[in-house]
């Protein structure tokens, strides 16, 4: 297996069509010759934040408006920084997977964040 392109970790493993690094959590497509390249071009999609900046895995974003969180009395306040986001094909427009301090793992919509 190739080393992780993010942290150069040697313990990468294959999970479906992706390679995963257990040390930093980075996931990337398995580059297996011609079939991987043609499949990668079809899967390319651009996700933009609230002001039109293109987002990528590992970016740091700021929440631009207050969000209510089910089961939490306070919610997420505008201006909260979210580090190391991961772009996913989420449900109902939630295309960012992240971990927010004080709340834990959750999914956000790209329309409520701004790239820092």
N, C-alpha and C positions, 0 to 999 in steps of 0.2 A: 504494500500500500504506500502511496506517496505521503510525504509529511504534510502537515497542515500549513496552508499558505499564510495564515494569520500569525500563529505562534510557533511554527516549525515543530510542533509536537509529533512524536513518532507513533502514537497509539491510535491512529485513525482507523475507522472501520466503515464498512459499507452498510447502508440502510436503504434498501430499495434502489432508487436511481441516484441517491446522494452519497457522498462521503461525509463522515461526521468526525469531528475532533472532540473527544470526551474531556480534554483539558480546558479548552476555552469555549466549547459549544458551537464553534463555527461549522456551517454546513455549506457544501458546494457541490455542483454537478459532477458526476463521474465522467471524465474525459476519456471515452473509449473509441478513438478513431473517428471515422466518418459519421456513424450513426449518432454519436453524442453531439457533434457540431450541428447537424441539421435539426435535431430535436431542441437544442439550446436556442436556435434562432426563432423557432416557433413559440417558445416559452417566454421570450423577452417581452416584458411589459414595463411601462414606465409609471411609477407612482409619484405623484406630486403632493407637496404639502399645501397648506391653506393659501399661501402667497405665490405658488407656482414653482418653487424650487424642487428639483428632482431629488428623491430620497433614495438611499442605498442602505444595505445591511451595515450595522455598526455605527450609524449616524447618531448624533445627539440632537434631540428635539425639545421644544418647549410647548407646553399646552397653552393654547391661545384663549380658551374660554373655560369657565368653570364647568365641571362635569359631575353629574350625580352618579353615585355608585350604589348599586343595590346592596342593602345590608350594612351600609356605612352611614353614620350620622353626618359626617362632614363632606364627603366627596373629594374630588381632586380640584384644587384651586388653579386658576389661571396663573401662568408663570412657572409652574412646576416643571423642572428639567427631568427628562427621561433619557438615560444613556443607553447606548448599545442596543438600538432597536433591531428587529428582524422583520423583514417584509414577508408576508404570507398571503395565501389566497384564503381570506377569512370569510365568515358568514355575515351577510347583511352589511357589507361595506367596511367591516373591520379588517383592515389590511396591514396593521402593525401589531406585532407580538412583542411585548416588553415586560419589564419588571419595574414597578414603581415603589420607591421606598415608602414604607408605612402601609402599603396596600397589597403588595405581592404581584404575582404574574397576572397580566390582563391583556386584552386586545383593545386597540384604539383605531379610530378612523383617521385617515391621513388628512381629512378636511378640518380637524381640530388641533393640528400641531403645526409648528413652524420650525424649520431647520435652523440650528444655531451655527 
